[in-house]
């Protein structure tokens, strides 16, 4: 998921440099949404992934 966010960020940067503001804005928005989803899933996995092994 983080790789997708980075990919869309790179697309947004390249589109911004080339002057495609609509594409850059859309790609940047998608990158932000994916990054937030990644952070939320990462925190959930940290909280619920640390369980004691049952004997």
C-alpha angles and dihedrals in degrees: 000000000000090000090056091051090050091047092053090046090055091047089051092050093048092046090048092052091049092049101250095136096171093053092043092052093048094047092047091051092050090048091053093049093048091047092053091048089050092051092048093049091046092053092047091051091049092052099043098030095067103077127145115252112248117236 
